[in-house]
């Protein structure tokens, strides 16, 4: 009897292992960055023959690219133990999770699918020769490629991520247009480079590189007009915006925000003859007789030697590299791209480049701590809400600053507040506007719903209540003070004068409703953009520690951020990325054409 029982068990186990799945298409869904990500798995003859990611709302150019890439990797390896796409971890995991569920539905053996793929083959070696080599495929890299290719030279672009975009995909979405035809056409005819420089110096505490700042001021307008001519669209409804940091209106928002802007640049790059190598990281600049002649790089199973007449560093910043940060930046929430690890800065320093402003970064007050040390931005939502009936308070429930003042003034007050944070207080109509706005900052409705369900427990803090007192209690604020603060603020709205902090009447368009519910959202300091920069000549050529040009080497974008000083003004980053990329690529092309 025991032998028969043992035999039956063995037979059952064997059949369990070799059980065949029914042919068909199996579908499952998992939560991605911006919503559900559906995946369909086709099974035939006990093998997965197709994995397809369905329509979703993942970020254009990032998650939307990552989903199909991960699906193909799973299919090729017949394994779920494949690498996700760096910079799109949430989307990658969503595809894996949905695929796992679909495979389970099909009846396939999950143990087989959890096995790691076989080891990769040995690296190949390849040499590429080009005229202009661009390192980095963010806004600066893409604009450099577009401009250089238009001038008839051979262009190669290396990007270590598996998609183009960099920080340009997740920026705030504004651009400065000082001196452009567009600015004049919209009625602002009294702006000048001198006014621009004055505002930038004041915001940057006079730490800006004045020589390069003057170059910026004289060239930002023509660059904007060039971009518009290329098809980049800016939102002109409502006219040119004026922010607290500027004495003159000179800001417009990008149509489609930064995701739309980045996609427009990708489309323009695709129309050129630029050789784009994704997933390929530059490792070391090749320096011969004091001049840069190319780069050593690795990617896609290949060791590359790229020889070039001109090299443009467009590698972004170093915010994601804690080892390169100093002071309070080490503990400030980071919300930038994972690719900002200072690769270009380190390569430039090794090649002898002089550096400046390395301890500084642009700190914003409006961060949500979505994971330890990691933030998401509420910038667009804040801009909308604070123009209506929202206020900010400290933990004691009291206002402490003009909520529509300069970013620097708010950050300064925030840094002195309990817990280094403030709280955004809104009634329901204003919260709906806020909630809609933060979608542009990559905060999905599903995330907001999950945080609201916690109602003040955990982070990020999204508390609410039928009354102000109830909302304050759930947020851990002083309820009596908050009720009194709102009553006092509403009096200022009625009188048209903020007697406490001087908030302008146009920024107090509505009182906070006397009818609930009410919402309170945390506001923590966050940063992405670092100010540390290579030293530059007026032609955007990199200088060594003695101020002498390093042959054939140019820089654009965040690695060339010396124009800002210790803090960048609203929309100044996006405009500088474009302006510096246009100028650096002009210089690189000129150098390449004269180099034999």
N, C-alpha and C positions, 0 to 999 in steps of 0.2 A: 504493500500500500504506500509506503514511504517513497519507493522508487517511482511509482506512477505519479505521485503528487509532485515530485521533483521534476520529472520529465515534462509534466503539464506546465509547470512554472517557467521552465526554460523555453518551451515552445511559445508560450504567451509573450515572453520577453522579446524573443526574436521577431515575432510578428509586430510587436509594438515598435521595434526599432526600424523595421523596413516597411512600416505602414505607408501606403500610397495616398497622396492627396488627390482630391478630385480636381480635374481640369476646370478652369474658370477664372473669373476676375473677382478679387476680394478687395474691399475698400474699408479704410479706417481713417480716423481723423485725430490729430493731436494739436494742442495749443501751441502756436508759434509766437513770434515777437509781437505781431499786430493783429492776431486773430487765428481762427482754425486753419490748419494746413491738412487738406485731404490727400491721401495717397492711395493709388490703385495698384494692386499687384496681380499680374497675370501668371497663372500656373499651367504648365502643360507637361505631361509625361513626368510628373513628380519633380519638375524643375521650374524655378522662377525665370520666366523669359522676358518679362518687362516690368519696370517699376515707374509709374508716372505720378508726378506731383500735380494735383489739380489746382484750379484757380484759388488764389489766396490774396491777402492784403499785406504780405511781407514787403519790406522796403525795396523799392525799385533799385536795381543795381547791386544790392547786398543780399538780403534774404531771398529775393526773387531769383538771384543767380545761384545762391548756395543750395537751395532746395533740389533742383535738378542735378547739380554736381554730386551731392551726397547720394541721391537715388542711383545715379550711374555707378558710383563706387560700390554701393551695396550689391548691385546687379553683377558687376564685373567680378567681384570677389566672392559672390554667393555667401556673403557674411555680413552681419551687422556690426562686427568689430572693426569698422573702418574709421579713418580720421574724418572728423567734421571739417567744415570750412572755417578757418580762423577768422574772427571778426563777425561771424554769424552763428554763434554757438547755439542760441535758442532755436533758430530755424533748423539747424543741423539735427539737434536732438529731437525736434518735433517730427522730422522725416523718419528718423530711426524708430521712434516710438510708434508712429502710425504703421510703418512697415512691419514691425514686430507683431502688432495686433493683427494685421492682415494675414501674415504668415501663420499665426496661431489659428486664425479662422480656417485657413486652408488645410490645416492638419499636418503641416510639415514639422519636422523634428527641430525644436529650437536649439538643442544642444549643438547640432551641426552649424547652425547660423551664428552661434556665439564663438565659434572657433576663429582665431586670428588668421588673416590671410597669410599666404606663404611670403617668405622674405623677398624684398625687392632685389633686382639685379644690380650689379656693380655700376657705378657712375660712369657715364660716357664723358668724353671731352670734346669741346667744340669751340672754334674761334670765329668771331664775328667782327667784321670791319664796317664802320659807319662814319658819317660826318659828325652828327650831333647825337650824343648819348645822354638820355635823361634818366635819372635815378629817382623813382617815385612816381606813382600814377594818381596822385590826388589832384586837386584843382590846379596847382602850380605846374605839375608834370603834364597834365592834359593840355592846358593852355599853351605851354612851351612847345609841345608836340604839334599842335594845330598851327601855331604861328611859324615854327621852323619848317614844317612840311610845305606850307604855302609858299615858302621862298625857294623851293626847288632843291633842297639838300636831302640827303639820306638820313632818316631819323630812326633811332632805336630807343624804346622805352622799356625799362625794367621795373616791375612792380612785385614786391614780395608777397602781397596778398593775392587771392585768386579772383579779384575783381578790382576794377578801377573805381576811384572815388575818394578814398581817404577821408579826411576831416570835412571835405566839401560836401559830403553826403549827409552830414549831421550838424551843420552849422546853424546859426540862428536865422539865416535867410534874408539878411539885409546887405545892401551895398551902398557905399558912399559914391556920390556922383559929382563932386566938386569940379567945376570947370568944364563940364560936358555940355554938348549941344542940347542934350536931353534936359539938363537942369535949367538951361535958359529957356527952352521951349515951354517948360512948365511954370515959367514966371519968375524964377529966382535968377536975377541978372547981376546981383551985387556981390556974389561970392568971389573970392580971390585965393590964390595960393598962399598969400600972406596970412589971411584969416584962418585958413586951414591949418597952417603951421602953428599959429598962435594957440588954437584950440587943442591941437595934438600935444604940444609942449606942456600946456597946463594940465592935461589929463595924465600925461606920462611923467609928471614931476621933473620936467626938464632933463630927464635921463636919456631921452631919444638921441639917436645919431642924427644931428642936425643936417649934416651934408646929404645923407640919404633921404631924410625926411623932405628936404627941398626937392629932391628928385621925384619923390612920391607925389608931392603937391602939384608939380608941374605936369605930371604924366597921367594921373588918375583919370582926368576928364577924357583925354583922347583914347585911353584904354577902354573906358566905358562905352564910348561911341563905337569903337572897334568891335566890342562884344555884341552890342546891339545890332551892328551890321552883320554879324555872324548868326544872328537869330536868337540870341539870349534875350529873354523878355523880363521886363520889370513892371511891377504894378504901379500904374500912374494915377489910379483913381484916388481922389482926395488930395492930390498934389504931393510935393516933396515934404518929407517929415523933418521936424526939428526935434532933437533930443537935448536933454539937460547938459550934455557934454559939449554941445555946439552952440555958438551964437547965431549961426546961419543955418537955414534948412538945407540939408544936403544928403538925405537918406531916402532910399526907396527899397521896398521889399521885392525879392525875386518871385516871379510867378512860379507856383508849384513849390515854393520854399527851396531849401537846399537839396532835397531828393530830386526835385524836378530840374534844378540847375545842374547837378552832377550828371543826370541822365542826358541832358542837352549836350554837355561837354563830351560824354562818351560817344554820343551819336556823331558829333563833329570829328572826333578822333577816328572813328570807324570810316569816315569818308576820305581820310588821308591815306597816304602810303606808309604811314608809320608802322614799323615792326614792333609789335607789342608782345613782350614775354611776361605772362602772368605767373605767379607762384615762383618767381625767380628773385632771389635776394642778393644784392650787391654785398660783397664781403670785404673788399679792400681796393682802394684806388691804386692804380699803377702809376708810379711816379718815376720819370726818367729825366735826369739833368734838371731837376727842380720844376718840371712841368708835368701835369697829369695827362697821360696818354690813353687812359682806358680804365677798366675795372675787372676784377676777378669776381665772379658771381656763381651761384649754384641754384638749381631748380629743375624740377621735372626729370630727375634722374641724370642731370647733366652738369658738368663743371664747365662754365663759360669763361673764356677770355675775350672781352669785348674791347677792340681797339677803336679809338675815336679821336677826331681832331679837336672837338670841344665836348666838355662834360658839364651838365647842369645838375647840381644837387637840388632836388625837390622832394626831400625825404621826410618832411614834416618835423614834428617836435619830439620831445622826450618825456611827455607827461605820464606814459605808461611804464616808465622805467624808474622805479622808486630809488634806485641806487644813484641816479643822476639828480635827484631832487634834494633841496636843502630846506632848513627851517620849517615853517608851518605847512609847506607844500607836502611834506611827507605824511601829514595826517589829514590833509584836505581831501574831500571826496573827488574822485576823478570820473569824468564822464566822456572822455574823448575816445578815439579809435585805439584798439589794442595794438595797432601797427606803429604807434608813436613811441618808439623805443630808443630814439636818439642815434640810430645807425649812421645817418649822414654826419651828425655832429662828431661822432667818434672817428669816422673815417677822415673827416676834414682836419681834426686835431692831430691825427697821426701823420697827415700830410704837411703839418706845420702851420695850419690856419690859426689866426688870432681870433679870440672869442670875446663876447661881451654880453652883459645882462643875463648871465646864466642863472642867478638865484630867483628870477622873477617869472610870474605867470599871471594870466588874466583870471582873476577870481570873481565869480558871480555869487550873488546871495541866494539864488532861487534853485536850490538843488533838492532832490528827493533821494534819500539813501535806499536804493533798491536792493543792495547787497552790501556786505561789509566793505567799506572803502570805495564803493562804486555808486555813482549818482546818475540820475536822469534829470534833464532840465525841465523847468516849467516856464521858460522865458516867454513864449508866445502867449500862453494862458495868462501870465501875470500882466503883460502889456495890455491885454484886452480887459481883464478884470479890474485893474487898478485905474483904468480910465473911467470906470463906472463907480460901483458902490463897494469896493473892497478896501480894507485897511490891513496893516500889519502891526502886530503887537509882540511884546516879549512874554516870557512865562508868567509874569505878574498880571498879564491882561491889559497892559498899557501901551499906547503908541509911543514910539521912541524916535521917529524919523519921518521926513517927507517921503512918502512911499514912491513918489514919481521924481525924486531927486536923482543925482548921479549914482551910478553903480558903486563908485568908490565910496561915496558918503554912506550908502546903505551897508556895504560890507564892513566899513569901519565901525559903525554902531553894532552891527551883528556880532562882530568879534569880541565886543565888550559885554554882550548879553549872556545870561545864564545858558550854559550848554552850547554857546556859540551858534544859537539859532533863533529865528523869529518864526512867527506864525501868521499865515494869511487867513483872514476872516471874511466870509462871504455869505450873503443870503442866497436863496435857491436860484433866482434868475441869473445872478452874477456867476454862481458856480457852474451853471450850464454853459455859459460862455467860456469860462475858464477851462472846463473839461473839454470842450470842443477845440480850444486853442492848443492844448498840450498834445493833441494828436500829431500836430506838426513837429513836436519835439520828440516823437518816438514813444509816447506813452499811450498804450492801447486802451480802449474802453474796457477790455477784459481785466486788465491790471487794475484800473480804477475801481471796478466793481469788487474785486478781491480785497483791495485795501479798505474800501468803505465797509465791507462786511466785518472787518476786524475792529472797526470803529475806535481807533486810538490805541489798540493793543498791538505792539510790534511796530516795525518800521517798513516803509515810510508811514508817517502818521497822517491818516485821513479820518478825522473825527467828525461826527455830526450829531444833531439833536433837534428836537422839536422846538426847543427854546435856546436862547443864547447861553443861559446858565447850564443847561444840559449838555450842549456842545462843548462848553468850556470844561465841564467836569470830565467828559470823555477824553478831552485833549490834555488834561492835567494842568489847566490854566486856572488862575484866580477868577472865579465866576462873577463875584460882585464887582471887581475892577473892570472886567470886560463889559459888563452891562453898562456901567457908568461911562466907559470909554466910547462905546458905540453911541450912546445918547449925546455925549459931548460932540463927537464927530458929526453926527446928523445936524446938530445946531450950526456947525461951521458950514455945512452944505447949504443950509437954509439962508444963512447970512452972506454966503459967498466969500468968507474969509476964514482961513485956517489960522487961528491965533496961537497955536502951539508950534507948528513946524513950517508954516508958510506954503503949504500945498496950494497950487494955483487953482482958481475956480474952474478952469477948463478940464482939470483932472479930478474934479469932484462933481460929476454930472448927475449922480443919483445918491440919495441917502440909502443907508442899509435898511431894508424893510423891517417893519415891526411885526411881520408875520413870518413864522418859521416854515420849513426847517432852515438850519444854519450849518455851515461847513467850515472846518478849520483844517488847514494843510500846512505841514512842516515846511520850513525854508532854511536849508542848510548851505554853507559855503561849498562851492564846487569849482573845478577848473578843468580845462582841457588844453588851452593854448599856452605854450611856454614862450617866453620872450627871448630866451637865450639864442644868440645869433653869431654866425661867422661875421668877421669884419669884411667890409665891402668897399669897392671903388664905386664911382658914379655909374660905371657901366655894368654894375652887378658882378664884377669879377671878384673872386675871393682873395683876400689879402693875408699874408703871413703875419707872424707876431711882430715883425718890424715894419709893417705897413706896406710891404712890397707885394705886387700881384703874383699869385701862383699861376703859372702858365696854363691856359686852356680850361681853367676851372671857374664856373659861375654858380650862382645860387639864387633860388627863388622860393617864395612862400614862407612857411613858418621857420625854416632854418635861417632865414634872412630877416628876422623880425625886429631888427635894431631900430626901426622907425618909430616904434610904439613907446619906448621908455619902459617903465615898470608896470604899465597897465594899458591895454588897448581899448580904444573908444568903440561905441556901438557901430557895427558894420565895417569898422576899419580893417579888420582882418581879411574879410572876403575881398575887399577892394585892393588891399595890398598884395594878396596872393595873385590876383589877376594882373595888376600893374607890374609887379616884380617879374612875373613869368613872361610877360610881353617884352619887357626890357632885357631880361637875361637871355631870352631866346634870340632877340635881335642881335645882341652882342656875340652870342655863341655862333650864330650863322655867319656873321661877318668874319669872325675869327677862322671858322672852318673853310670859308671860301678863299682866304688868303694863305692858309696853311698848305704847304706842298706835301 
